[in-house]
Structure formats: C-alpha cells, structure tokens
C-alpha cells in the first residue's frame, strides 16, 4: 500500500500518465525554430500550446464520508442492505404499547425502541427527535476529533425562550468547566428542529443547523430547504443566536472569544428534493462541513446514507443492547 505523501505514491501516479515521446526534429522543424517570432515579421510562427499534464488529486482519508464513497456511485453492501431491510420490515407490524416494544439501541442517557427507529430510517421516513439525538451521539466521538462539539437537539428548542438562562439543561450545556470548555472547540453545532406550521394542529417539523464557528469568528446557518433571506428562517435563528450570545457572555466573559458582534453567514448547501430528508441533510452538514467548505455529497445519496447510519448506530460499542442482532432477526 502506498502512502499518499510518499514519493512512491506519486511515482505510481506519474507512471499512469502518457507523456509525449521525443523524436528527432525534421529539417522543417529546425528551420521553424530558427525563425525569430516578431509581430512585424511575415515569417513569424506562433508556437503550438502543449496540453498541461494535471496531477490526480484525491480527498485524504480523514476527509472522506464514512457513510458514502463520494468518488463512486453510492452503493450499500449486501450486509448493510440486509440489516436495513430487516429494520424497515418492522414498520409493517401492528403498533403496540410503546412500553412493550423492544429497545434496540440504548446509550445510557438515550435509548430508542425498534418501532420508532424503523419509522425514522425507512424510505421516506421522517427523522424522529429520539433517532436524531441517537445519531448525534453516534457521530459525536468522531466529530470531536475534528474539534466539533455537537449540542443535544433539545438545547436549540430551549434557547428560543427568553428565560432559557434559568433552565438547568441550558446551564449545563454552556457551563465553563474543565470537561466542557466550549472556547476550546472550533465548531459548536446546534441541531435545530423548527415547527413550520405553529398555527396548525398537525406539526410540520423541519431540521436545520446553526454553527458557532470560533475559528472563522462568525455564526453559520445551513438549511436544505430554505435559502438565504427566508423570513421564517431568519426569525428563528436570530432568536436562538441571541440566546447563544447571552449564555456565552454569562459563562465565557473572560474567554479570548467575544462572540457578541459575530455576524451570521448563510452557507450554500446541497438542497433536498423531497419533503422528508431534511434531518439526514442536517446530519450530513455536520459531518461534511470543515469550517471552510462542504465535502461533496448528493441528494441522490440519501437512501444509502440512511442504510449506513442504521448500521453505525446499532453496532456502536456504547450500545448496551449487545444482543441487538438477535432481537432484530427474531422479531
């Protein structure tokens, strides 16, 4: 195996490039070379440009999506497909009392039963609050290596309230303590679930992302459905960002980061073409944003992203349901 930074790896690439061979110049070519290129000389000759040989560049291993191979068509393995189909099959079963439904994932503080999990990950399924939080937990360890801190989903909802600074959950999330130094992170990410129809009895939830980018000294907003200038989006994120600034002033006034005057930038992102993929787009934004650019993915990749997320969430070492495979395939 070749190291991409080694000379051997570059030699392997160069060996695949067909370079022009040098041949002996003809008498005509020699005469052409002797001509002085002058705009006033009728015998002047314009040299023929040669095609530039471009080096093949690839994303490094740390920048590739763990869910989708972005350099090829997104395809799930047979094992992943079998597991995903087994989970989705549970959506066809009769609904039971939630207390009687088997728990399929348990991370200690958070858990989810099989029916809720299946309804969220099935094709065209809407990502539930509990499944979203479990996905954030699954991603948190890997994201921490990139200096990304994922706030729990419920925090953004509480930050909409003017009295959020009195809420113990919010206080804990912004606490300035050795195990929770937010000013030691680069990207602090707030997953947001907004009700788009607050005046209707049936809620229409939509996920989007707010990022406190300490490295770039700004707030960032990413939405797979609404573009910059949307009034409903602006009103919601302004309320949440205002509370973030308030909590920061209360807990990190001595920090070198003064976020009170940070501007808000709407980041262009891939846009969803469905009405049910917003949650999965938000999770991909978290994974693919590196504070300067979005690692490429396509809306057509969403079905495969769902499948690989199911596998990662079930197989995570922190899952206390160690016999999940037995529970799943005997249900």
RAQUISUL-V991948 format. One record per residue. N is the residue number from 1. RES is the residue in one letter. OMEGA is omega in whole degrees, 0 to 359 (none if undefined). NEAR is the number of other C-alpha atoms within 8 Angstrom. D_FIRST is the distance of its C-alpha to the first C-alpha in Angstrom with 1 decimal. Layout:
N/RES/OMEGA/NEAR/D_FIRST  N/RES/OMEGA/NEAR/D_FIRST
This chain:
1/X/182/2/0.0  2/X/172/6/3.8  3/X/185/7/6.7  4/X/179/6/9.4  5/X/185/6/12.0  6/X/177/8/10.8  7/X/180/6/12.6  8/X/181/8/9.8  9/X/180/11/8.7  10/X/178/10/12.5  11/X/179/8/13.1  12/X/180/8/11.1  13/X/182/10/13.3  14/X/181/8/16.3  15/X/181/7/16.0  16/X/182/6/16.6  17/X/180/6/19.8  18/X/182/5/22.9  19/X/179/4/24.9  20/X/179/4/28.7  21/X/182/4/29.9  22/X/179/4/32.7  23/X/180/4/35.9  24/X/183/4/39.2  25/X/178/6/41.5  26/X/179/6/44.6  27/X/179/6/48.0  28/X/180/6/48.2  29/X/180/8/45.0  30/X/179/9/46.3  31/X/179/8/49.5  32/X/182/8/47.6  33/X/182/7/45.8  34/X/181/6/49.1  35/X/177/9/50.6  36/X/182/8/50.9  37/X/180/9/49.6  38/X/181/6/52.7  39/X/181/6/53.8  40/X/182/4/57.3  41/X/181/8/56.4  42/X/180/5/56.8  43/X/182/6/54.4  44/X/183/10/51.6  45/X/175/8/48.2  46/X/180/5/45.5  47/X/177/4/42.1  48/X/181/4/39.8  49/X/178/4/36.9  50/X/180/4/33.4  51/X/179/4/30.7  52/X/180/4/28.3  53/X/181/4/24.6  54/X/176/4/22.9  55/X/179/6/19.4  56/X/180/5/17.4  57/X/179/4/17.3  58/X/174/4/15.7  59/X/177/6/16.7  60/X/182/6/14.6  61/X/182/5/13.7  62/X/182/4/16.9  63/X/180/8/19.0  64/X/179/10/18.2  65/X/175/9/20.8  66/X/182/5/20.3  67/X/188/8/22.9  68/X/172/10/22.0  69/X/189/10/19.1  70/X/181/10/21.0  71/X/180/4/19.1  72/X/176/5/20.4  73/X/184/6/23.6  74/X/181/9/24.1  75/X/178/6/24.1  76/X/179/9/24.5  77/X/179/6/23.3  78/X/179/6/26.1  79/X/180/6/26.2  80/X/178/11/26.6  81/X/181/10/29.3  82/X/179/8/31.1  83/X/181/9/31.3  84/X/180/11/32.4  85/X/179/8/35.0  86/X/177/10/36.4  87/X/183/12/36.9  88/X/180/12/38.5  89/X/182/9/40.8  90/X/180/10/42.6  91/X/182/11/44.0  92/X/182/6/46.3  93/X/180/6/47.9  94/X/179/5/51.2  95/X/179/5/51.2  96/X/172/6/52.2  97/X/182/6/53.4  98/X/180/6/50.4  99/X/181/4/51.2  100/X/180/6/50.8  101/X/182/10/47.4  102/X/174/7/44.5  103/X/185/10/42.2  104/X/178/13/38.6  105/X/179/14/37.0  106/X/179/13/38.4  107/X/180/10/36.8  108/X/179/6/40.0  109/X/184/5/41.6  110/X/175/9/40.7  111/X/181/12/40.8  112/X/178/13/41.1  113/X/188/12/42.7  114/X/182/13/41.3  115/X/179/10/43.8  116/X/180/10/43.1  117/X/181/11/39.3  118/X/180/13/39.7  119/X/182/11/42.0  120/X/188/11/39.7  121/X/181/14/36.5  122/X/176/10/38.0  123/X/182/5/38.0  124/X/178/7/40.4  125/X/178/9/40.9  126/X/181/10/41.8  127/X/180/12/39.8  128/X/179/8/42.2  129/X/184/7/42.7  130/X/179/9/41.5  131/X/177/12/38.4  132/X/180/11/37.6  133/X/178/11/38.0  134/X/178/13/35.8  135/X/177/11/33.1  136/X/177/11/33.5  137/X/180/8/33.3  138/X/183/10/30.1  139/X/192/9/28.5  140/X/182/10/30.2  141/X/180/8/27.8  142/X/180/7/24.7  143/X/179/12/27.0  144/X/178/9/28.3  145/X/178/7/25.0  146/X/181/6/25.6  147/X/173/9/29.2  148/X/178/12/30.7  149/X/183/12/33.7  150/X/176/11/34.8  151/X/174/10/38.6  152/X/184/9/40.0  153/X/186/13/41.3  154/X/183/6/44.9  155/X/182/12/45.0  156/X/178/12/45.3  157/X/180/10/48.1  158/X/181/10/50.0  159/X/176/13/49.5  160/X/184/11/51.7  161/X/181/7/54.7  162/X/181/7/56.8  163/X/184/6/57.1  164/X/182/11/53.4  165/X/177/8/53.7  166/X/183/7/55.8  167/X/183/9/53.3  168/X/179/6/51.7  169/X/178/7/48.4  170/X/178/13/48.1  171/X/180/11/49.2  172/X/181/7/46.5  173/X/182/9/43.8  174/X/184/11/44.9  175/X/178/9/45.8  176/X/182/9/45.1  177/X/185/6/43.9  178/X/182/5/41.1  179/X/185/4/39.1  180/X/180/9/39.8  181/X/181/10/39.6  182/X/181/9/39.1  183/X/173/9/39.4  184/X/177/5/36.2  185/X/175/11/34.2  186/X/181/10/33.2  187/X/176/13/33.7  188/X/192/14/36.4  189/X/180/13/36.3  190/X/174/13/39.4  191/X/186/14/39.1  192/X/172/11/42.5  193/X/184/11/44.4  194/X/175/9/47.4  195/X/183/9/50.3  196/X/180/8/51.0  197/X/184/9/54.3  198/X/182/7/56.0  199/X/179/4/59.5  200/X/181/6/58.7  201/X/179/5/58.9  202/X/181/5/55.5  203/X/174/9/52.7  204/X/184/7/50.0  205/X/179/9/47.1  206/X/179/10/44.4  207/X/168/12/41.3  208/X/189/15/40.3  209/X/171/14/38.6  210/X/181/13/40.0  211/X/168/11/37.8  212/X/184/11/39.1  213/X/182/13/36.8  214/X/181/12/37.6  215/X/179/7/35.1  216/X/179/6/36.6  217/X/179/9/40.1  218/X/168/12/41.0  219/X/180/12/41.2  220/X/179/12/39.2  221/X/178/13/40.2  222/X/182/13/38.1  223/X/183/12/39.8  224/X/183/13/38.6  225/X/186/7/42.2  226/X/182/7/44.4  227/X/181/9/44.1  228/X/179/5/45.3  229/X/178/6/49.0  230/X/186/8/49.5  231/X/179/6/52.5  232/X/178/6/51.6  233/X/181/9/48.1  234/X/181/9/49.5  235/X/183/8/52.3  236/X/184/10/49.9  237/X/177/10/47.2  238/X/178/8/49.9  239/X/182/10/51.5  240/X/180/11/48.3  241/X/176/8/47.2  242/X/179/8/50.7  243/X/177/12/50.4  244/X/179/9/47.0  245/X/179/10/48.6  246/X/181/8/51.5  247/X/178/11/49.5  248/X/179/11/47.4  249/X/180/9/50.6  250/X/188/7/51.9  251/X/185/9/48.9  252/X/181/9/47.1  253/X/180/8/49.9  254/X/181/4/48.8  255/X/177/7/45.3  256/X/180/4/44.2  257/X/175/6/43.4  258/X/187/7/46.6  259/X/186/9/45.7  260/X/182/6/49.3  261/X/178/5/49.0  262/X/176/8/45.6  263/X/180/6/45.7  264/X/182/8/44.2  265/X/176/8/41.8  266/X/184/9/41.2  267/X/175/7/37.5  268/X/183/6/37.0  269/X/168/8/34.8  270/X/184/8/34.1  271/X/180/8/37.4  272/X/178/11/38.0  273/X/180/5/39.8  274/X/178/5/41.2  275/X/188/6/43.6  276/X/185/9/41.4  277/X/188/12/37.9  278/X/180/13/38.8  279/X/181/13/37.6  280/X/173/11/34.1  281/X/180/11/34.0  282/X/178/15/35.0  283/X/178/10/32.1  284/X/176/8/29.7  285/X/180/11/31.4  286/X/183/9/30.8  287/X/192/9/27.1  288/X/182/11/26.4  289/X/181/10/28.8  290/X/177/7/27.3  291/X/177/8/30.8  292/X/183/5/30.5  293/X/179/6/29.1  294/X/174/9/28.5  295/X/190/9/25.0  296/X/167/6/25.7  297/X/186/7/26.8  298/X/176/7/29.6  299/X/180/9/32.7  300/X/180/5/31.7  301/X/187/10/28.8  302/X/179/11/31.4  303/X/180/8/31.7  304/X/177/12/28.0  305/X/176/11/28.1  306/X/184/11/31.1  307/X/181/13/29.3  308/X/177/11/26.2  309/X/176/10/28.6  310/X/182/10/30.6  311/X/181/11/27.7  312/X/182/9/26.7  313/X/180/12/30.3  314/X/187/10/31.1  315/X/180/7/28.1  316/X/184/8/28.3  317/X/181/5/28.8  318/X/179/6/32.1  319/X/183/12/33.7  320/X/176/9/36.6  321/X/185/9/37.1  322/X/179/6/34.8  323/X/183/6/36.3  324/X/180/10/35.7  325/X/178/7/34.1  326/X/179/7/37.3  327/X/184/10/39.5  328/X/186/10/37.9  329/X/175/7/37.9  330/X/181/5/41.4  331/X/none/4/43.0
